[in-house]
């Protein structure tokens, strides 16, 4: 009598599933890495071109150019989102989380082109949004696309595992951070650990990171320029920074939701007109100070270099915060990862500079706290401390800041929790309207 208790290989059924998903996850990482790399290159090129054009054109010509670029990019981008794929509004991460939880369907054939084009138009035009949200959502859509190529049946865990793998690949490619992509999927997107999801996300994230490094370059996103490792004296200042970051995170989450509520009252406006109005404001700000618009990567670099005076830092924090609320509230396609890291770096530099003024021994290098501020504010807003810590390590390419980032993140997490501020992606997911009937999960056919 034959024994049917185990497959011929001697492996358990769970191990067989892991084996079957490996080539699919590899393909997901490859395709998601190529899409994310293309998105990253186009955005960087468009941002450098826009800032360079504003700098070159004199006076009124520069103002007109900045406002036309902002209005056209934001207007067309928002029209595309509203007309063809409303689920691509914002970062797309809350929508993807709803897909993983089985609350709505993912229309990958619409999400991929609309998110890519609308993201390029909006962020490239100057909206203060980030590329990581779009790459995460496009990565998840890639995972579903690959699952349809392999005819993975709907309702099986393998399909959701490939969507999660694509999300991990998208974040890994956006920041050259494969471990952060993996941990984000487990900590935030799924909220639980399963071996199949872990294996698929790990392989896809590493593959996407390799692809992105080959295409865009093998260097950390942020260079510390020989910055010294923080000493034990930095820990009390990191804790103080964490307290400010916790409060800032609560304000950030409240303001972001309030901005969405405000723009909901303007839903009757034509999408192009609404987007163009937002783009005009962003364009005006870009003309006054070009680096304040767009992803803000140049500002983060300057904050880490410590080359911004305290008065300038405070003005930039207020300006970036207001522009981010305006940009995200409009419903344009773009994320908050990179913008909140910019705010964290600026806020950290401000705290470090202020402490250095009256206690130099406690903050000998104020720019050190720009790095710590990024991790602390991320933790306060997203409430995913492990992702934040690993992300900053991979962004900077050094482990020297782990201890002060841990301290700052722990305090920021505690303050935000004590004030009962919900994690931003969970709050955004809960406020999403229910999926229309056409997007609901398919039911069994009638007998």
C-alpha positions as CSV (number, residue, x, y, z in Angstrom):
1,X,0.0,0.0,0.0
2,X,1.4,3.4,-1.0
3,X,2.1,6.1,1.5
4,X,0.4,9.4,0.6
5,X,1.4,11.2,3.8
6,X,4.2,13.0,2.1
7,X,5.2,14.0,-1.5
8,X,7.8,12.0,-3.3
9,X,10.5,14.5,-2.4
10,X,10.1,13.9,1.3
11,X,9.3,17.5,1.9
12,X,6.3,18.8,3.8
13,X,3.6,20.6,1.8
14,X,4.6,24.0,3.2
15,X,8.1,23.4,1.8
16,X,6.8,22.4,-1.5
17,X,4.8,25.7,-1.7
18,X,8.0,27.6,-0.9
19,X,9.8,25.9,-3.7
20,X,7.0,26.6,-6.2
21,X,6.9,30.3,-5.3
22,X,10.7,30.9,-5.7
23,X,10.8,31.4,-9.5
24,X,7.7,33.5,-9.4
25,X,9.1,35.7,-6.7
26,X,12.4,36.0,-8.6
27,X,10.5,37.3,-11.6
28,X,8.4,39.7,-9.5
29,X,11.6,41.2,-8.1
30,X,13.1,41.5,-11.6
31,X,10.1,43.2,-13.2
32,X,9.4,45.4,-10.1
33,X,13.1,46.4,-10.0
34,X,13.1,47.5,-13.6
35,X,9.8,49.5,-13.2
36,X,11.1,51.1,-10.0
37,X,14.4,51.9,-11.6
38,X,12.8,53.5,-14.6
39,X,10.5,55.5,-12.3
40,X,13.4,56.6,-10.2
41,X,15.5,57.7,-13.2
42,X,12.7,59.6,-14.8
43,X,11.8,61.4,-11.6
44,X,15.4,62.4,-10.8
45,X,16.0,63.6,-14.3
46,X,12.8,65.7,-14.4
47,X,13.5,67.2,-10.9
48,X,17.0,68.2,-11.9
49,X,15.7,69.6,-15.2
50,X,13.0,71.6,-13.5
51,X,15.2,73.0,-10.8
52,X,17.9,73.8,-13.3
53,X,15.5,75.6,-15.6
54,X,14.1,77.8,-12.7
55,X,17.7,78.7,-11.7
56,X,18.6,79.6,-15.3
57,X,15.6,81.8,-16.2
58,X,15.7,85.3,-14.8
59,X,13.1,86.9,-12.6
60,X,9.5,86.8,-14.0
61,X,10.4,84.2,-16.7
62,X,11.5,81.7,-14.0
63,X,8.2,82.4,-12.0
64,X,6.1,81.8,-15.1
65,X,8.0,78.6,-16.0
66,X,7.7,77.2,-12.4
67,X,4.0,77.8,-12.2
68,X,3.2,76.4,-15.6
69,X,5.2,73.3,-15.0
70,X,3.6,72.8,-11.6
71,X,0.0,73.5,-12.8
72,X,0.3,71.3,-15.9
73,X,2.0,68.4,-14.1
74,X,-0.3,68.4,-11.1
75,X,-3.4,69.0,-13.2
76,X,-2.9,66.3,-15.7
77,X,-1.7,63.9,-13.1
78,X,-4.7,64.3,-10.8
79,X,-7.0,64.0,-13.8
80,X,-5.5,60.7,-14.7
81,X,-5.9,59.4,-11.2
82,X,-9.5,60.5,-10.9
83,X,-10.5,59.4,-14.4
84,X,-8.9,56.0,-14.7
85,X,-7.7,54.6,-11.3
86,X,-8.9,56.4,-8.1
87,X,-7.1,53.8,-6.0
88,X,-3.8,55.2,-7.2
89,X,-4.4,58.5,-5.2
90,X,-1.8,59.2,-2.6
91,X,0.9,56.7,-1.7
92,X,-1.2,53.6,-2.6
93,X,0.1,51.7,0.4
94,X,-3.3,51.8,2.3
95,X,-5.0,50.6,-0.8
96,X,-2.5,47.8,-1.2
97,X,-2.9,46.8,2.5
98,X,-6.7,46.6,1.8
99,X,-5.9,44.2,-1.1
100,X,-3.7,42.0,1.1
101,X,-6.4,41.9,3.8
102,X,-9.0,40.9,1.2
103,X,-11.1,44.1,1.4
104,X,-10.8,45.1,-2.2
105,X,-9.4,44.0,-5.6
106,X,-6.2,45.2,-7.3
107,X,-6.7,46.3,-10.9
108,X,-3.0,45.9,-12.0
109,X,-3.7,46.8,-15.6
110,X,-4.8,50.2,-14.6
111,X,-2.6,50.8,-11.5
112,X,0.7,50.2,-13.3
113,X,0.4,52.8,-16.1
114,X,-1.6,55.4,-14.2
115,X,0.6,55.3,-11.1
116,X,3.7,55.6,-13.2
117,X,2.6,58.4,-15.5
118,X,0.6,60.4,-12.8
119,X,3.5,60.1,-10.4
120,X,6.0,61.4,-12.9
121,X,3.8,64.3,-13.8
122,X,2.9,65.3,-10.3
123,X,6.2,64.8,-8.5
124,X,8.2,65.8,-11.5
125,X,6.2,68.9,-11.7
126,X,7.1,69.9,-8.1
127,X,4.6,68.3,-5.8
128,X,6.3,67.6,-2.5
129,X,5.6,63.8,-2.6
130,X,7.9,60.8,-2.7
131,X,8.5,57.9,-5.1
132,X,8.5,55.1,-2.6
133,X,4.7,54.9,-2.2
134,X,4.2,54.6,-6.0
135,X,6.9,52.0,-6.3
136,X,5.4,49.9,-3.5
137,X,2.0,50.0,-5.1
138,X,3.4,49.3,-8.6
139,X,5.4,46.5,-7.1
140,X,2.3,44.9,-5.5
141,X,0.6,45.3,-8.9
142,X,3.5,43.6,-10.5
143,X,3.2,40.7,-8.1
144,X,-0.5,40.2,-9.1
145,X,0.5,40.5,-12.8
146,X,3.1,37.7,-12.5
147,X,0.6,35.6,-10.6
148,X,-1.8,35.9,-13.5
149,X,1.0,34.9,-15.9
150,X,1.5,31.7,-13.9
151,X,-2.3,31.2,-13.5
152,X,-2.2,31.3,-9.7
153,X,-5.8,30.8,-8.6
154,X,-7.5,33.6,-6.7
155,X,-8.1,32.9,-3.1
156,X,-4.8,31.0,-2.6
157,X,-2.2,32.4,-0.3
158,X,0.3,32.3,-3.0
159,X,-1.3,35.2,-4.9
160,X,-1.2,37.4,-1.8
161,X,2.3,36.3,-1.1
162,X,3.4,37.5,-4.6
163,X,1.6,40.8,-4.1
164,X,3.5,41.3,-0.8
165,X,6.7,40.3,-2.5
166,X,6.2,42.9,-5.1
167,X,5.6,45.6,-2.4
168,X,8.9,44.6,-0.8
169,X,10.6,44.8,-4.1
170,X,9.2,48.2,-4.7
171,X,10.4,49.7,-1.4
172,X,13.8,47.9,-1.8
173,X,14.3,49.4,-5.3
174,X,13.1,52.9,-4.2
175,X,15.8,53.2,-1.5
176,X,18.3,50.5,-2.2
177,X,17.1,48.9,1.0
178,X,16.2,45.2,0.6
179,X,16.0,44.5,4.4
180,X,13.7,47.5,5.0
181,X,11.5,46.3,2.1
182,X,11.2,42.8,3.7
183,X,10.6,44.1,7.2
184,X,8.0,46.7,6.0
185,X,5.9,44.0,4.4
186,X,6.0,41.8,7.5
187,X,5.6,44.6,10.0
188,X,3.2,47.0,8.3
189,X,1.6,45.5,5.2
190,X,0.8,42.0,6.5
191,X,1.2,42.6,10.2
192,X,2.1,38.9,10.7
193,X,4.8,36.4,9.7
194,X,4.3,33.5,7.4
195,X,7.1,31.5,5.9
196,X,5.8,31.7,2.3
197,X,5.5,35.5,2.5
198,X,8.9,35.8,4.1
199,X,10.6,33.7,1.4
200,X,8.8,35.4,-1.5
201,X,9.4,38.9,-0.1
202,X,13.0,38.3,0.7
203,X,13.9,36.9,-2.7
204,X,11.9,39.6,-4.5
205,X,13.4,42.5,-2.4
206,X,17.0,41.3,-3.0
207,X,16.4,40.8,-6.7
208,X,14.9,44.2,-7.1
209,X,17.7,45.8,-5.1
210,X,20.3,44.2,-7.4
211,X,18.5,45.3,-10.5
212,X,18.2,48.9,-9.2
213,X,21.9,49.0,-8.2
214,X,22.9,47.8,-11.6
215,X,20.7,50.4,-13.3
216,X,21.0,53.4,-11.0
217,X,24.3,52.9,-9.2
218,X,25.6,51.1,-6.1
219,X,25.8,53.9,-3.5
220,X,23.8,54.7,-0.4
221,X,21.0,57.2,-0.9
222,X,22.5,59.5,1.7
223,X,26.3,60.1,2.1
224,X,27.5,61.0,5.6
225,X,30.7,62.6,4.3
226,X,33.0,61.3,7.0
227,X,30.6,62.1,9.9
228,X,31.8,60.7,13.2
229,X,29.8,58.1,15.1
230,X,27.7,59.5,17.9
231,X,29.0,59.1,21.4
232,X,27.1,58.2,24.5
233,X,26.6,61.9,25.1
234,X,24.2,61.8,22.1
235,X,21.7,59.5,23.8
236,X,20.0,62.2,26.0
237,X,19.7,64.5,23.0
238,X,18.4,61.6,20.9
239,X,15.7,61.0,23.6
240,X,14.8,64.7,23.5
241,X,14.7,64.6,19.8
242,X,12.5,61.5,20.0
243,X,10.0,63.4,22.2
244,X,9.8,66.2,19.7
245,X,9.4,63.7,16.9
246,X,6.6,62.0,18.7
247,X,4.7,65.2,19.0
248,X,5.6,66.1,15.5
249,X,4.3,62.7,14.3
250,X,1.0,63.3,16.0
251,X,0.6,66.7,14.4
252,X,1.6,65.3,11.0
253,X,-0.9,62.5,11.1
254,X,-3.7,64.8,12.2
255,X,-2.9,67.4,9.6
256,X,-2.7,64.9,6.8
257,X,-6.1,63.5,7.6
258,X,-7.5,67.0,7.9
259,X,-6.1,68.0,4.6
260,X,-7.8,65.0,3.0
261,X,-11.1,66.0,4.6
262,X,-10.6,69.6,3.4
263,X,-10.1,68.5,-0.2
264,X,-13.0,66.1,0.0
265,X,-15.2,69.2,0.2
266,X,-13.7,70.3,-3.2
267,X,-14.6,67.0,-5.0
268,X,-17.1,68.9,-7.2
269,X,-14.2,70.8,-8.8
270,X,-12.9,69.4,-12.1
271,X,-9.8,67.3,-11.3
272,X,-7.5,69.2,-13.7
273,X,-8.6,72.6,-12.2
274,X,-8.0,71.4,-8.6
275,X,-4.7,69.9,-9.5
276,X,-3.6,73.0,-11.4
277,X,-4.4,75.2,-8.5
278,X,-2.3,73.1,-6.2
279,X,0.5,73.1,-8.8
280,X,0.4,76.9,-9.1
281,X,1.1,77.2,-5.3
282,X,3.8,74.7,-5.4
283,X,5.3,76.4,-8.5
284,X,5.4,79.7,-6.7
285,X,7.2,78.1,-3.8
286,X,9.6,76.4,-6.2
287,X,10.4,79.8,-7.8
288,X,11.2,81.3,-4.4
289,X,13.4,78.3,-3.3
290,X,13.6,75.6,-5.9
291,X,14.8,72.8,-3.6
292,X,11.8,73.2,-1.3
293,X,9.6,71.4,-4.0
294,X,9.7,67.9,-5.3
295,X,11.0,64.9,-3.3
296,X,13.3,67.1,-1.2
297,X,16.3,64.8,-1.6
298,X,18.6,67.9,-2.0
299,X,17.3,69.3,1.3
300,X,18.0,66.1,3.1
301,X,21.6,66.1,1.7
302,X,22.1,69.6,2.9
303,X,20.7,68.8,6.4
304,X,23.0,65.8,6.7
305,X,25.9,68.1,5.7
306,X,24.8,70.6,8.3
307,X,24.9,73.4,5.8
308,X,21.6,75.1,6.7
309,X,21.4,77.7,9.4
310,X,18.9,77.2,12.3
311,X,16.6,80.0,11.0
312,X,16.6,78.6,7.6
313,X,15.8,75.1,8.9
314,X,12.7,76.3,10.8
315,X,11.4,78.1,7.7
316,X,12.0,75.0,5.5
317,X,10.2,72.7,8.0
318,X,7.1,74.9,7.9
319,X,7.3,75.3,4.1
320,X,7.8,71.6,3.4
321,X,5.1,70.6,5.9
322,X,2.5,73.0,4.3
323,X,3.4,72.0,0.8
324,X,3.2,68.3,1.7
325,X,-0.3,68.7,3.2
326,X,-1.4,70.6,0.1
327,X,0.1,68.0,-2.3
328,X,-1.1,64.9,-0.6
329,X,-4.5,66.2,0.3
330,X,-5.2,67.0,-3.3
331,X,-5.2,63.2,-4.1
332,X,-2.2,63.2,-6.4
333,X,-0.2,60.1,-6.9
334,X,2.8,60.2,-4.5
335,X,4.1,58.9,-1.2
336,X,5.0,60.3,2.2
337,X,8.0,58.2,3.0
338,X,10.6,60.5,1.5
339,X,8.9,63.8,2.5
340,X,8.7,62.7,6.1
341,X,12.3,61.7,6.1
342,X,13.1,65.2,4.8
343,X,11.1,66.7,7.7
344,X,12.8,64.4,10.1
345,X,16.3,65.4,8.9
346,X,15.5,69.1,9.1
347,X,13.9,68.8,12.5
348,X,16.8,66.7,13.8
349,X,19.3,69.3,12.5
350,X,17.3,72.0,14.3
351,X,17.4,70.2,17.6
352,X,21.1,69.4,17.2
353,X,22.0,72.9,16.3
354,X,20.0,74.3,19.3
355,X,21.6,71.9,21.7
356,X,25.0,72.6,20.3
357,X,24.5,76.3,21.0
358,X,24.4,75.9,24.8
359,X,26.0,72.5,25.3
360,X,28.5,71.7,22.6
361,X,29.8,68.6,24.2
362,X,26.3,67.0,24.0
363,X,26.0,67.7,20.3
364,X,29.4,68.3,18.8
365,X,28.1,67.6,15.3
366,X,24.5,68.9,14.9
367,X,24.1,67.2,11.6
368,X,24.4,63.8,13.4
369,X,20.9,64.4,14.7
370,X,19.5,64.9,11.1
371,X,20.0,61.1,10.7
372,X,18.5,60.3,14.0
373,X,15.5,62.6,13.3
374,X,14.6,60.7,10.2
375,X,14.3,57.4,12.1
376,X,12.4,59.0,15.0
377,X,9.8,60.8,12.9
378,X,9.3,57.8,10.7
379,X,8.5,55.7,13.8
380,X,6.2,58.3,15.2
381,X,4.2,58.6,12.0
382,X,4.1,55.0,10.6
383,X,4.5,53.2,13.9
384,X,6.9,50.6,12.4
385,X,10.1,51.1,14.4
386,X,12.0,48.1,13.1
387,X,11.4,49.2,9.5
388,X,12.5,52.8,10.3
389,X,15.7,51.7,12.0
390,X,16.7,49.3,9.3
391,X,15.8,51.8,6.6
392,X,18.0,54.5,8.0
393,X,20.9,52.0,8.3
394,X,20.5,51.0,4.7
395,X,20.0,54.6,3.5
396,X,23.3,55.8,5.1
397,X,25.3,52.6,4.7
398,X,26.5,52.6,8.4
399,X,25.5,50.9,11.6
400,X,27.2,53.6,13.8
401,X,23.9,55.4,14.4
402,X,21.8,52.3,15.5
403,X,21.9,53.0,19.3
404,X,20.8,56.7,19.2
405,X,18.2,55.9,16.5
406,X,16.9,53.2,18.8
407,X,16.6,55.6,21.7
408,X,15.0,58.3,19.6
409,X,12.6,55.9,17.9
410,X,11.6,54.3,21.2
411,X,10.7,57.7,22.8
412,X,8.9,58.9,19.6
413,X,6.9,55.6,19.6
414,X,6.0,56.0,23.2
415,X,4.9,59.6,22.9
416,X,2.7,58.9,19.8
417,X,1.1,55.9,21.5
418,X,0.5,57.8,24.7
419,X,-1.3,60.5,22.7
420,X,-3.4,57.8,21.1
421,X,-2.5,58.9,17.5
422,X,-3.3,56.0,15.1
423,X,-0.5,54.9,12.7
424,X,-0.9,56.9,9.5
425,X,-1.3,54.0,7.0
426,X,-3.9,52.3,9.2
427,X,-5.8,55.6,9.6
428,X,-5.7,56.2,5.8
429,X,-6.9,52.7,5.1
430,X,-9.9,53.0,7.5
431,X,-11.0,56.3,5.9
432,X,-11.0,54.8,2.4
433,X,-14.5,54.4,1.0
434,X,-15.7,50.9,0.5
435,X,-14.8,49.3,-2.9
436,X,-17.6,49.6,-5.5
437,X,-19.5,46.4,-6.4
438,X,-17.5,45.9,-9.5
439,X,-14.3,45.8,-7.5
440,X,-15.6,43.5,-4.7
441,X,-14.2,40.0,-4.4
442,X,-16.0,37.7,-6.9
443,X,-18.6,35.3,-5.6
444,X,-19.2,31.8,-6.5
445,X,-21.3,31.4,-9.7
446,X,-25.0,30.4,-9.2
447,X,-25.7,26.7,-9.2
